Amino acid sequence: MTENEAIETIYKNSRLVPKELAMEFIDISTPFERAGSLYSEKEQEEIFDIKEKIVELAEEMFSV
């Protein structure tokens, strides 16, 4: 059983997960970066700012 499978088994039916674990799933950088080429430079900057705010809020929410 892989580490991911073990974690899934433990928390699959749980409504609560540890903050440190939840934060591992909040990395949204890659999808934002992949989509960046679809937009103008100005729009990319606006999207990047939004992504940064989302990450900042997630870090505040899930920090211990």
All heavy atoms as TSV, in Angstrom:
chain	resi	resn	atom	element	x	y	z
A	1	MET	N	N	0.851	-1.176	0.000
A	1	MET	CA	C	0.000	0.000	0.000
A	1	MET	C	C	0.898	1.242	0.000
A	1	MET	O	O	1.823	1.343	0.799
A	1	MET	CB	C	-0.900	-0.007	1.247
A	1	MET	CG	C	-1.770	1.222	1.376
A	1	MET	SD	S	-2.868	1.238	2.827
A	1	MET	CE	C	-4.047	-0.006	2.407
A	2	THR	N	N	0.601	2.170	-0.907
A	2	THR	CA	C	1.400	3.390	-0.969
A	2	THR	C	C	0.994	4.343	0.155
A	2	THR	O	O	-0.057	4.162	0.792
A	2	THR	CB	C	1.197	4.121	-2.312
A	2	THR	OG1	O	-0.143	4.617	-2.370
A	2	THR	CG2	C	1.488	3.222	-3.497
A	3	GLU	N	N	1.810	5.350	0.358
A	3	GLU	CA	C	1.513	6.349	1.393
A	3	GLU	C	C	0.195	7.059	1.092
A	3	GLU	O	O	-0.626	7.265	1.994
A	3	GLU	CB	C	2.648	7.358	1.477
A	3	GLU	CG	C	2.484	8.361	2.594
A	3	GLU	CD	C	3.686	9.276	2.715
A	3	GLU	OE1	O	4.820	8.814	2.547
A	3	GLU	OE2	O	3.453	10.459	2.988
A	4	ASN	N	N	-0.026	7.409	-0.168
A	4	ASN	CA	C	-1.278	8.076	-0.546
A	4	ASN	C	C	-2.489	7.188	-0.291
A	4	ASN	O	O	-3.526	7.659	0.161
A	4	ASN	CB	C	-1.245	8.508	-2.010
A	4	ASN	CG	C	-0.334	9.679	-2.250
A	4	ASN	OD1	O	0.092	10.351	-1.321
A	4	ASN	ND2	N	-0.020	9.912	-3.499
A	5	GLU	N	N	-2.356	5.907	-0.605
A	5	GLU	CA	C	-3.459	4.975	-0.371
A	5	GLU	C	C	-3.736	4.833	1.120
A	5	GLU	O	O	-4.890	4.752	1.541
A	5	GLU	CB	C	-3.147	3.619	-0.980
A	5	GLU	CG	C	-3.149	3.625	-2.494
A	5	GLU	CD	C	-2.606	2.343	-3.099
A	5	GLU	OE1	O	-1.790	1.651	-2.454
A	5	GLU	OE2	O	-3.001	2.040	-4.234
A	6	ALA	N	N	-2.690	4.813	1.917
A	6	ALA	CA	C	-2.860	4.708	3.369
A	6	ALA	C	C	-3.575	5.936	3.920
A	6	ALA	O	O	-4.500	5.819	4.739
A	6	ALA	CB	C	-1.507	4.535	4.047
A	7	ILE	N	N	-3.166	7.109	3.451
A	7	ILE	CA	C	-3.809	8.344	3.909
A	7	ILE	C	C	-5.277	8.362	3.484
A	7	ILE	O	O	-6.155	8.729	4.259
A	7	ILE	CB	C	-3.054	9.577	3.365
A	7	ILE	CG1	C	-1.690	9.682	4.060
A	7	ILE	CG2	C	-3.862	10.856	3.553
A	7	ILE	CD1	C	-0.764	10.706	3.444
A	8	GLU	N	N	-5.525	7.938	2.253
A	8	GLU	CA	C	-6.909	7.897	1.770
A	8	GLU	C	C	-7.750	6.950	2.620
A	8	GLU	O	O	-8.877	7.270	2.989
A	8	GLU	CB	C	-6.942	7.458	0.316
A	8	GLU	CG	C	-8.343	7.426	-0.251
A	8	GLU	CD	C	-8.385	6.985	-1.704
A	8	GLU	OE1	O	-7.337	6.989	-2.376
A	8	GLU	OE2	O	-9.482	6.631	-2.147
A	9	THR	N	N	-7.203	5.798	2.956
A	9	THR	CA	C	-7.924	4.824	3.774
A	9	THR	C	C	-8.256	5.400	5.146
A	9	THR	O	O	-9.376	5.249	5.639
A	9	THR	CB	C	-7.092	3.536	3.938
A	9	THR	OG1	O	-6.850	2.983	2.638
A	9	THR	CG2	C	-7.812	2.522	4.805
A	10	ILE	N	N	-7.305	6.100	5.728
A	10	ILE	CA	C	-7.501	6.657	7.067
A	10	ILE	C	C	-8.566	7.752	7.067
A	10	ILE	O	O	-9.423	7.796	7.943
A	10	ILE	CB	C	-6.170	7.215	7.625
A	10	ILE	CG1	C	-5.194	6.067	7.861
A	10	ILE	CG2	C	-6.401	8.010	8.899
A	10	ILE	CD1	C	-3.768	6.523	8.139
A	11	TYR	N	N	-8.523	8.639	6.087
A	11	TYR	CA	C	-9.376	9.833	6.116
A	11	TYR	C	C	-10.547	9.801	5.139
A	11	TYR	O	O	-11.308	10.768	5.056
A	11	TYR	CB	C	-8.530	11.078	5.849
A	11	TYR	CG	C	-7.536	11.318	6.949
A	11	TYR	CD1	C	-6.189	11.059	6.770
A	11	TYR	CD2	C	-7.955	11.767	8.193
A	11	TYR	CE1	C	-5.275	11.252	7.785
A	11	TYR	CE2	C	-7.057	11.961	9.221
A	11	TYR	CZ	C	-5.716	11.708	9.010
A	11	TYR	OH	O	-4.827	11.901	10.027
A	12	LYS	N	N	-10.728	8.712	4.418
A	12	LYS	CA	C	-11.755	8.626	3.380
A	12	LYS	C	C	-13.148	9.011	3.882
A	12	LYS	O	O	-13.868	9.755	3.232
A	12	LYS	CB	C	-11.782	7.215	2.791
A	12	LYS	CG	C	-12.744	7.051	1.648
A	12	LYS	CD	C	-12.620	5.662	1.063
A	12	LYS	CE	C	-13.511	5.508	-0.139
A	12	LYS	NZ	N	-13.330	4.210	-0.777
A	13	ASN	N	N	-13.524	8.535	5.007
A	13	ASN	CA	C	-14.860	8.787	5.545
A	13	ASN	C	C	-14.861	9.785	6.695
A	13	ASN	O	O	-15.848	9.909	7.404
A	13	ASN	CB	C	-15.499	7.470	5.989
A	13	ASN	CG	C	-15.719	6.546	4.809
A	13	ASN	OD1	O	-16.212	6.972	3.776
A	13	ASN	ND2	N	-15.317	5.295	4.945
A	14	SER	N	N	-13.767	10.490	6.845
A	14	SER	CA	C	-13.653	11.454	7.934
A	14	SER	C	C	-14.004	12.855	7.451
A	14	SER	O	O	-13.637	13.257	6.352
A	14	SER	CB	C	-12.217	11.445	8.476
A	14	SER	OG	O	-12.079	12.410	9.489
A	15	ARG	N	N	-14.713	13.588	8.257
A	15	ARG	CA	C	-15.015	14.987	7.927
A	15	ARG	C	C	-13.876	15.906	8.322
A	15	ARG	O	O	-13.833	17.052	7.903
A	15	ARG	CB	C	-16.285	15.419	8.649
A	15	ARG	CG	C	-17.534	14.719	8.136
A	15	ARG	CD	C	-18.728	15.223	8.862
A	15	ARG	NE	N	-18.692	16.686	8.869
A	15	ARG	CZ	C	-19.715	17.463	8.675
A	15	ARG	NH1	N	-20.886	16.936	8.474
A	15	ARG	NH2	N	-19.608	18.771	8.703
A	16	LEU	N	N	-12.948	15.429	9.140
A	16	LEU	CA	C	-11.852	16.247	9.621
A	16	LEU	C	C	-10.516	15.621	9.251
A	16	LEU	O	O	-10.351	14.409	9.317
A	16	LEU	CB	C	-11.933	16.382	11.150
A	16	LEU	CG	C	-13.249	16.949	11.702
A	16	LEU	CD1	C	-13.273	16.846	13.215
A	16	LEU	CD2	C	-13.439	18.380	11.249
A	17	VAL	N	N	-9.577	16.456	8.844
A	17	VAL	CA	C	-8.213	16.011	8.579
A	17	VAL	C	C	-7.261	16.998	9.247
A	17	VAL	O	O	-7.616	18.152	9.453
A	17	VAL	CB	C	-7.893	15.915	7.063
A	17	VAL	CG1	C	-8.770	14.886	6.383
A	17	VAL	CG2	C	-8.030	17.252	6.389
A	18	PRO	N	N	-6.060	16.556	9.587
A	18	PRO	CA	C	-5.099	17.473	10.200
A	18	PRO	C	C	-4.776	18.646	9.266
A	18	PRO	O	O	-4.747	18.502	8.035
A	18	PRO	CB	C	-3.858	16.602	10.408
A	18	PRO	CG	C	-4.359	15.205	10.413
A	18	PRO	CD	C	-5.542	15.199	9.477
A	19	LYS	N	N	-4.556	19.807	9.842
A	19	LYS	CA	C	-4.255	21.005	9.059
A	19	LYS	C	C	-3.050	20.806	8.147
A	19	LYS	O	O	-3.051	21.244	6.999
A	19	LYS	CB	C	-3.989	22.196	9.983
A	19	LYS	CG	C	-5.227	22.726	10.648
A	19	LYS	CD	C	-4.852	23.932	11.503
A	19	LYS	CE	C	-6.059	24.575	12.110
A	19	LYS	NZ	N	-5.696	25.798	12.836
A	20	GLU	N	N	-2.010	20.161	8.642
A	20	GLU	CA	C	-0.807	19.967	7.838
A	20	GLU	C	C	-1.123	19.147	6.590
A	20	GLU	O	O	-0.616	19.413	5.509
A	20	GLU	CB	C	0.305	19.275	8.634
A	20	GLU	CG	C	0.815	20.076	9.800
A	20	GLU	CD	C	0.093	19.773	11.100
A	20	GLU	OE1	O	-0.956	19.091	11.102
A	20	GLU	OE2	O	0.572	20.233	12.139
A	21	LEU	N	N	-1.967	18.156	6.739
A	21	LEU	CA	C	-2.354	17.318	5.609
A	21	LEU	C	C	-3.212	18.107	4.631
A	21	LEU	O	O	-3.004	18.048	3.416
A	21	LEU	CB	C	-3.108	16.077	6.101
A	21	LEU	CG	C	-3.595	15.120	5.033
A	21	LEU	CD1	C	-2.437	14.577	4.215
A	21	LEU	CD2	C	-4.382	13.982	5.668
A	22	ALA	N	N	-4.151	18.859	5.133
A	22	ALA	CA	C	-5.017	19.661	4.265
A	22	ALA	C	C	-4.205	20.641	3.440
A	22	ALA	O	O	-4.468	20.840	2.250
A	22	ALA	CB	C	-6.053	20.400	5.097
A	23	MET	N	N	-3.208	21.248	4.018
A	23	MET	CA	C	-2.390	22.228	3.314
A	23	MET	C	C	-1.662	21.607	2.127
A	23	MET	O	O	-1.438	22.264	1.120
A	23	MET	CB	C	-1.393	22.885	4.272
A	23	MET	CG	C	-0.640	24.030	3.684
A	23	MET	SD	S	-1.739	25.338	3.124
A	23	MET	CE	C	-0.648	26.209	2.029
A	24	GLU	N	N	-1.337	20.332	2.208
A	24	GLU	CA	C	-0.648	19.655	1.116
A	24	GLU	C	C	-1.506	19.602	-0.156
A	24	GLU	O	O	-0.985	19.487	-1.249
A	24	GLU	CB	C	-0.249	18.232	1.520
A	24	GLU	CG	C	0.797	18.182	2.595
A	24	GLU	CD	C	2.083	18.890	2.189
A	24	GLU	OE1	O	2.535	18.697	1.039
A	24	GLU	OE2	O	2.631	19.634	3.012
A	25	PHE	N	N	-2.810	19.714	-0.001
A	25	PHE	CA	C	-3.711	19.629	-1.142
A	25	PHE	C	C	-4.139	20.999	-1.662
A	25	PHE	O	O	-4.957	21.099	-2.557
A	25	PHE	CB	C	-4.948	18.810	-0.773
A	25	PHE	CG	C	-4.609	17.378	-0.497
A	25	PHE	CD1	C	-4.455	16.935	0.804
A	25	PHE	CD2	C	-4.414	16.489	-1.536
A	25	PHE	CE1	C	-4.122	15.616	1.066
A	25	PHE	CE2	C	-4.079	15.175	-1.279
A	25	PHE	CZ	C	-3.931	14.738	0.022
A	26	ILE	N	N	-3.572	22.054	-1.114
A	26	ILE	CA	C	-3.962	23.410	-1.480
A	26	ILE	C	C	-3.026	24.014	-2.527
A	26	ILE	O	O	-3.206	25.125	-2.960
A	26	ILE	CB	C	-4.015	24.305	-0.207
A	26	ILE	CG1	C	-4.995	23.731	0.811
A	26	ILE	CG2	C	-4.417	25.727	-0.536
A	26	ILE	CD1	C	-6.424	23.630	0.315
A	27	ASP	N	N	-2.036	23.299	-2.964
A	27	ASP	CA	C	-1.111	23.842	-3.958
A	27	ASP	C	C	-1.818	23.941	-5.302
A	27	ASP	O	O	-2.050	22.949	-5.979
A	27	ASP	CB	C	0.131	22.970	-4.079
A	27	ASP	CG	C	1.124	23.544	-5.069
A	27	ASP	OD1	O	0.936	24.695	-5.502
A	27	ASP	OD2	O	2.089	22.845	-5.416
A	28	ILE	N	N	-2.159	25.159	-5.670
A	28	ILE	CA	C	-2.900	25.397	-6.911
A	28	ILE	C	C	-2.022	26.056	-7.963
A	28	ILE	O	O	-2.508	26.470	-9.011
A	28	ILE	CB	C	-4.143	26.264	-6.643
A	28	ILE	CG1	C	-3.737	27.608	-6.027
A	28	ILE	CG2	C	-5.147	25.526	-5.788
A	28	ILE	CD1	C	-4.872	28.586	-5.879
A	29	SER	N	N	-0.740	26.142	-7.717
A	29	SER	CA	C	0.165	26.848	-8.618
A	29	SER	C	C	0.211	26.233	-10.011
A	29	SER	O	O	0.140	26.947	-11.014
A	29	SER	CB	C	1.572	26.879	-8.033
A	29	SER	OG	O	1.568	27.570	-6.815
A	30	THR	N	N	0.346	24.930	-10.103
A	30	THR	CA	C	0.525	24.279	-11.401
A	30	THR	C	C	-0.646	24.533	-12.352
A	30	THR	O	O	-0.412	24.945	-13.492
A	30	THR	CB	C	0.779	22.780	-11.220
A	30	THR	OG1	O	1.932	22.615	-10.394
A	30	THR	CG2	C	1.028	22.103	-12.548
A	31	PRO	N	N	-1.898	24.345	-11.941
A	31	PRO	CA	C	-2.990	24.632	-12.880
A	31	PRO	C	C	-3.014	26.092	-13.328
A	31	PRO	O	O	-3.288	26.383	-14.484
A	31	PRO	CB	C	-4.255	24.290	-12.092
A	31	PRO	CG	C	-3.810	23.382	-11.011
A	31	PRO	CD	C	-2.390	23.764	-10.710
A	32	PHE	N	N	-2.709	27.002	-12.420
A	32	PHE	CA	C	-2.684	28.414	-12.782
A	32	PHE	C	C	-1.570	28.697	-13.789
A	32	PHE	O	O	-1.755	29.453	-14.740
A	32	PHE	CB	C	-2.508	29.290	-11.536
A	32	PHE	CG	C	-3.796	29.603	-10.833
A	32	PHE	CD1	C	-4.380	28.685	-9.987
A	32	PHE	CD2	C	-4.416	30.827	-11.009
A	32	PHE	CE1	C	-5.569	28.973	-9.328
A	32	PHE	CE2	C	-5.607	31.126	-10.358
A	32	PHE	CZ	C	-6.187	30.197	-9.515
A	33	GLU	N	N	-0.420	28.101	-13.582
A	33	GLU	CA	C	0.707	28.330	-14.478
A	33	GLU	C	C	0.441	27.735	-15.866
A	33	GLU	O	O	0.784	28.331	-16.878
A	33	GLU	CB	C	1.982	27.755	-13.876
A	33	GLU	CG	C	2.454	28.540	-12.669
A	33	GLU	CD	C	3.543	27.831	-11.877
A	33	GLU	OE1	O	4.010	26.767	-12.300
A	33	GLU	OE2	O	3.916	28.358	-10.816
A	34	ARG	N	N	-0.165	26.589	-15.912
A	34	ARG	CA	C	-0.472	25.946	-17.192
A	34	ARG	C	C	-1.462	26.777	-18.008
A	34	ARG	O	O	-1.369	26.843	-19.224
A	34	ARG	CB	C	-1.034	24.553	-16.973
A	34	ARG	CG	C	0.001	23.556	-16.545
A	34	ARG	CD	C	-0.576	22.177	-16.447
A	34	ARG	NE	N	0.426	21.252	-15.970
A	34	ARG	CZ	C	0.152	20.124	-15.348
A	34	ARG	NH1	N	-1.094	19.781	-15.129
A	34	ARG	NH2	N	1.132	19.333	-14.940
A	35	ALA	N	N	-2.423	27.383	-17.336
A	35	ALA	CA	C	-3.444	28.158	-18.029
A	35	ALA	C	C	-2.954	29.551	-18.405
A	35	ALA	O	O	-3.596	30.238	-19.200
A	35	ALA	CB	C	-4.687	28.265	-17.158
A	36	GLY	N	N	-1.838	29.977	-17.859
A	36	GLY	CA	C	-1.343	31.327	-18.072
A	36	GLY	C	C	-1.168	31.721	-19.518
A	36	GLY	O	O	-1.456	32.859	-19.902
A	37	SER	N	N	-0.734	30.811	-20.343
A	37	SER	CA	C	-0.471	31.135	-21.747
A	37	SER	C	C	-1.754	31.417	-22.536
A	37	SER	O	O	-1.691	31.891	-23.669
A	37	SER	CB	C	0.303	30.004	-22.411
A	37	SER	OG	O	-0.467	28.822	-22.396
A	38	LEU	N	N	-2.891	31.153	-21.951
A	38	LEU	CA	C	-4.166	31.386	-22.636
A	38	LEU	C	C	-4.631	32.830	-22.528
A	38	LEU	O	O	-5.600	33.217	-23.177
A	38	LEU	CB	C	-5.244	30.471	-22.051
A	38	LEU	CG	C	-4.968	28.966	-22.096
A	38	LEU	CD1	C	-6.051	28.215	-21.344
A	38	LEU	CD2	C	-4.883	28.498	-23.544
A	39	TYR	N	N	-3.940	33.626	-21.708
A	39	TYR	CA	C	-4.404	34.974	-21.400
A	39	TYR	C	C	-3.348	36.021	-21.741
A	39	TYR	O	O	-2.170	35.722	-21.843
A	39	TYR	CB	C	-4.774	35.071	-19.913
A	39	TYR	CG	C	-5.853	34.097	-19.523
A	39	TYR	CD1	C	-5.526	32.855	-18.968
A	39	TYR	CD2	C	-7.188	34.395	-19.731
A	39	TYR	CE1	C	-6.523	31.953	-18.624
A	39	TYR	CE2	C	-8.187	33.497	-19.393
A	39	TYR	CZ	C	-7.843	32.272	-18.841
A	39	TYR	OH	O	-8.827	31.385	-18.512
A	40	SER	N	N	-3.804	37.248	-21.859
A	40	SER	CA	C	-2.883	38.351	-22.106
A	40	SER	C	C	-1.989	38.550	-20.880
A	40	SER	O	O	-2.281	38.038	-19.790
A	40	SER	CB	C	-3.655	39.640	-22.375
A	40	SER	OG	O	-4.281	40.096	-21.185
A	41	GLU	N	N	-0.932	39.321	-21.056
A	41	GLU	CA	C	-0.013	39.560	-19.934
A	41	GLU	C	C	-0.732	40.245	-18.766
A	41	GLU	O	O	-0.524	39.887	-17.609
A	41	GLU	CB	C	1.161	40.414	-20.403
A	41	GLU	CG	C	2.249	40.543	-19.355
A	41	GLU	CD	C	3.494	41.226	-19.881
A	41	GLU	OE1	O	3.801	41.083	-21.081
A	41	GLU	OE2	O	4.159	41.888	-19.067
A	42	LYS	N	N	-1.590	41.195	-19.064
A	42	LYS	CA	C	-2.345	41.898	-18.010
A	42	LYS	C	C	-3.243	40.919	-17.257
A	42	LYS	O	O	-3.306	40.917	-16.027
A	42	LYS	CB	C	-3.178	43.016	-18.617
A	42	LYS	CG	C	-3.942	43.840	-17.587
A	42	LYS	CD	C	-4.712	44.973	-18.268
A	42	LYS	CE	C	-5.355	45.886	-17.276
A	42	LYS	NZ	N	-6.516	45.379	-16.610
A	43	GLU	N	N	-3.950	40.071	-18.014
A	43	GLU	CA	C	-4.820	39.082	-17.378
A	43	GLU	C	C	-4.012	38.079	-16.568
A	43	GLU	O	O	-4.433	37.664	-15.480
A	43	GLU	CB	C	-5.653	38.357	-18.432
A	43	GLU	CG	C	-6.715	39.232	-19.077
A	43	GLU	CD	C	-7.401	38.557	-20.238
A	43	GLU	OE1	O	-6.696	37.950	-21.081
A	43	GLU	OE2	O	-8.639	38.632	-20.322
A	44	GLN	N	N	-2.847	37.684	-17.068
A	44	GLN	CA	C	-1.982	36.767	-16.331
A	44	GLN	C	C	-1.574	37.373	-14.995
A	44	GLN	O	O	-1.559	36.677	-13.978
A	44	GLN	CB	C	-0.736	36.434	-17.148
A	44	GLN	CG	C	-0.991	35.516	-18.309
A	44	GLN	CD	C	0.269	35.207	-19.080
A	44	GLN	OE1	O	1.344	35.090	-18.508
A	44	GLN	NE2	N	0.155	35.091	-20.399
A	45	GLU	N	N	-1.258	38.656	-14.981
A	45	GLU	CA	C	-0.879	39.329	-13.732
A	45	GLU	C	C	-2.043	39.336	-12.748
A	45	GLU	O	O	-1.863	39.093	-11.557
A	45	GLU	CB	C	-0.412	40.752	-14.023
A	45	GLU	CG	C	0.930	40.810	-14.728
A	45	GLU	CD	C	1.321	42.219	-15.143
A	45	GLU	OE1	O	0.657	43.189	-14.717
A	45	GLU	OE2	O	2.295	42.349	-15.908
A	46	GLU	N	N	-3.253	39.617	-13.250
A	46	GLU	CA	C	-4.436	39.617	-12.388
A	46	GLU	C	C	-4.704	38.224	-11.831
A	46	GLU	O	O	-5.003	38.061	-10.647
A	46	GLU	CB	C	-5.658	40.106	-13.174
A	46	GLU	CG	C	-5.583	41.570	-13.555
A	46	GLU	CD	C	-6.702	42.008	-14.483
A	46	GLU	OE1	O	-7.531	41.163	-14.909
A	46	GLU	OE2	O	-6.744	43.205	-14.815
A	47	ILE	N	N	-4.584	37.213	-12.675
A	47	ILE	CA	C	-4.790	35.825	-12.239
A	47	ILE	C	C	-3.742	35.432	-11.213
A	47	ILE	O	O	-4.052	34.800	-10.195
A	47	ILE	CB	C	-4.775	34.870	-13.458
A	47	ILE	CG1	C	-6.014	35.123	-14.319
A	47	ILE	CG2	C	-4.692	33.413	-13.020
A	47	ILE	CD1	C	-5.986	34.457	-15.678
A	48	PHE	N	N	-2.481	35.820	-11.449
A	48	PHE	CA	C	-1.420	35.512	-10.501
A	48	PHE	C	C	-1.713	36.156	-9.146
A	48	PHE	O	O	-1.532	35.524	-8.102
A	48	PHE	CB	C	-0.072	36.009	-11.038
A	48	PHE	CG	C	1.070	35.763	-10.098
A	48	PHE	CD1	C	1.646	34.514	-9.995
A	48	PHE	CD2	C	1.558	36.784	-9.284
A	48	PHE	CE1	C	2.691	34.283	-9.112
A	48	PHE	CE2	C	2.600	36.560	-8.406
A	48	PHE	CZ	C	3.171	35.309	-8.319
A	49	ASP	N	N	-2.170	37.393	-9.143
A	49	ASP	CA	C	-2.500	38.079	-7.888
A	49	ASP	C	C	-3.615	37.353	-7.141
A	49	ASP	O	O	-3.565	37.202	-5.913
A	49	ASP	CB	C	-2.899	39.528	-8.150
A	49	ASP	CG	C	-1.732	40.394	-8.595
A	49	ASP	OD1	O	-0.562	39.990	-8.398
A	49	ASP	OD2	O	-1.987	41.487	-9.147
A	50	ILE	N	N	-4.614	36.896	-7.883
A	50	ILE	CA	C	-5.718	36.152	-7.271
A	50	ILE	C	C	-5.207	34.843	-6.681
A	50	ILE	O	O	-5.549	34.470	-5.556
A	50	ILE	CB	C	-6.836	35.891	-8.299
A	50	ILE	CG1	C	-7.503	37.214	-8.674
A	50	ILE	CG2	C	-7.845	34.877	-7.785
A	50	ILE	CD1	C	-8.409	37.129	-9.874
A	51	LYS	N	N	-4.373	34.138	-7.450
A	51	LYS	CA	C	-3.815	32.868	-6.957
A	51	LYS	C	C	-3.021	33.088	-5.682
A	51	LYS	O	O	-3.149	32.339	-4.710
A	51	LYS	CB	C	-2.928	32.219	-8.017
A	51	LYS	CG	C	-2.375	30.888	-7.547
A	51	LYS	CD	C	-1.039	30.506	-8.100
A	51	LYS	CE	C	0.047	31.493	-7.949
A	51	LYS	NZ	N	1.262	31.051	-7.312
A	52	GLU	N	N	-2.218	34.142	-5.655
A	52	GLU	CA	C	-1.414	34.445	-4.466
A	52	GLU	C	C	-2.298	34.709	-3.258
A	52	GLU	O	O	-1.996	34.268	-2.150
A	52	GLU	CB	C	-0.496	35.640	-4.726
A	52	GLU	CG	C	0.652	35.312	-5.659
A	52	GLU	CD	C	1.559	34.225	-5.125
A	52	GLU	OE1	O	2.051	34.362	-3.988
A	52	GLU	OE2	O	1.756	33.227	-5.834
A	53	LYS	N	N	-3.409	35.401	-3.442
A	53	LYS	CA	C	-4.327	35.685	-2.343
A	53	LYS	C	C	-4.966	34.394	-1.838
A	53	LYS	O	O	-5.103	34.185	-0.634
A	53	LYS	CB	C	-5.406	36.680	-2.798
A	53	LYS	CG	C	-6.320	37.115	-1.695
A	53	LYS	CD	C	-5.571	37.845	-0.598
A	53	LYS	CE	C	-6.503	38.317	0.477
A	53	LYS	NZ	N	-5.813	38.881	1.630
A	54	ILE	N	N	-5.356	33.517	-2.766
A	54	ILE	CA	C	-5.947	32.234	-2.364
A	54	ILE	C	C	-4.956	31.427	-1.541
A	54	ILE	O	O	-5.303	30.872	-0.490
A	54	ILE	CB	C	-6.415	31.435	-3.606
A	54	ILE	CG1	C	-7.593	32.135	-4.269
A	54	ILE	CG2	C	-6.777	30.002	-3.230
A	54	ILE	CD1	C	-7.959	31.567	-5.630
A	55	VAL	N	N	-3.712	31.346	-2.000
A	55	VAL	CA	C	-2.686	30.594	-1.280
A	55	VAL	C	C	-2.436	31.219	0.090
A	55	VAL	O	O	-2.316	30.517	1.093
A	55	VAL	CB	C	-1.385	30.509	-2.115
A	55	VAL	CG1	C	-0.251	29.942	-1.280
A	55	VAL	CG2	C	-1.609	29.668	-3.360
A	56	GLU	N	N	-2.386	32.539	0.142
A	56	GLU	CA	C	-2.171	33.239	1.407
A	56	GLU	C	C	-3.289	32.926	2.399
A	56	GLU	O	O	-3.031	32.622	3.563
A	56	GLU	CB	C	-2.119	34.747	1.139
A	56	GLU	CG	C	-1.918	35.600	2.359
A	56	GLU	CD	C	-1.951	37.089	2.000
A	56	GLU	OE1	O	-1.216	37.500	1.096
A	56	GLU	OE2	O	-2.746	37.821	2.646
A	57	LEU	N	N	-4.526	32.960	1.931
A	57	LEU	CA	C	-5.665	32.640	2.807
A	57	LEU	C	C	-5.621	31.187	3.266
A	57	LEU	O	O	-5.905	30.886	4.431
A	57	LEU	CB	C	-6.979	32.937	2.084
A	57	LEU	CG	C	-7.279	34.406	1.828
A	57	LEU	CD1	C	-8.484	34.544	0.904
A	57	LEU	CD2	C	-7.499	35.158	3.120
A	58	ALA	N	N	-5.266	30.285	2.371
A	58	ALA	CA	C	-5.161	28.864	2.735
A	58	ALA	C	C	-4.072	28.670	3.779
A	58	ALA	O	O	-4.258	27.920	4.747
A	58	ALA	CB	C	-4.873	28.020	1.501
A	59	GLU	N	N	-2.940	29.336	3.598
A	59	GLU	CA	C	-1.845	29.206	4.575
A	59	GLU	C	C	-2.291	29.725	5.938
A	59	GLU	O	O	-1.962	29.129	6.969
A	59	GLU	CB	C	-0.622	29.940	4.084
A	59	GLU	CG	C	0.069	29.220	2.944
A	59	GLU	CD	C	1.218	30.008	2.342
A	59	GLU	OE1	O	1.354	31.239	2.615
A	59	GLU	OE2	O	2.003	29.417	1.575
A	60	GLU	N	N	-3.024	30.812	5.965
A	60	GLU	CA	C	-3.539	31.343	7.235
A	60	GLU	C	C	-4.512	30.351	7.873
A	60	GLU	O	O	-4.457	30.107	9.065
A	60	GLU	CB	C	-4.249	32.669	7.011
A	60	GLU	CG	C	-3.337	33.821	6.710
A	60	GLU	CD	C	-4.091	35.114	6.413
A	60	GLU	OE1	O	-5.287	35.230	6.783
A	60	GLU	OE2	O	-3.481	36.007	5.789
A	61	MET	N	N	-5.374	29.781	7.057
A	61	MET	CA	C	-6.391	28.871	7.552
A	61	MET	C	C	-5.777	27.575	8.090
A	61	MET	O	O	-6.214	27.042	9.098
A	61	MET	CB	C	-7.379	28.544	6.439
A	61	MET	CG	C	-8.576	27.757	6.910
A	61	MET	SD	S	-9.843	27.389	5.655
A	61	MET	CE	C	-9.355	28.190	4.182
A	62	PHE	N	N	-4.757	27.070	7.404
A	62	PHE	CA	C	-4.220	25.766	7.757
A	62	PHE	C	C	-2.918	25.827	8.551
A	62	PHE	O	O	-2.337	24.789	8.857
A	62	PHE	CB	C	-4.012	24.918	6.503
A	62	PHE	CG	C	-5.308	24.580	5.821
A	62	PHE	CD1	C	-5.572	25.052	4.552
A	62	PHE	CD2	C	-6.255	23.801	6.452
A	62	PHE	CE1	C	-6.756	24.752	3.911
A	62	PHE	CE2	C	-7.451	23.501	5.832
A	62	PHE	CZ	C	-7.710	23.978	4.554
A	63	SER	N	N	-2.467	27.016	8.904
A	63	SER	CA	C	-1.241	27.085	9.705
A	63	SER	C	C	-1.537	26.603	11.123
A	63	SER	O	O	-2.644	26.719	11.612
A	63	SER	CB	C	-0.683	28.510	9.727
A	63	SER	OG	O	-1.564	29.362	10.396
A	64	VAL	N	N	-0.515	26.067	11.742
A	64	VAL	CA	C	-0.683	25.540	13.104
A	64	VAL	C	C	0.030	26.399	14.099
A	64	VAL	O	O	0.831	27.199	13.831
A	64	VAL	CB	C	-0.179	24.087	13.213
A	64	VAL	CG1	C	-1.178	23.163	12.597
A	64	VAL	CG2	C	1.181	23.911	12.595
